[in-house]
Amino acid sequence: MLQKVQNLLLQLAEMFTTPLLFVGDTYISLSLLLKLCLYLITVLIFGRIFKNLLKKVFLVKLGIDEANREAISTIFSYGVSTLGVIII
């Protein structure tokens, strides 16, 4: 039973690390694509948290009205998310 589980895990590891595509000297595998998706989701979540924090905490203390808070926080969250995607 333990041997079957080990074989299954080895087959899964091989499936995720098998090169699907070569780009220059780098190979693209399923594990690399999954990591990329995870990083992108993390950046988008961080951008949303940044937007809400900016809108509900920092801009309120400055006394800016609601419409301008929304606009400013949206622009900044787009900037943070774009920067995060470029860094990835």
Order of alpha helices (4+ residues) and beta strands (2+ residues): alpha-beta-beta-alpha-alpha
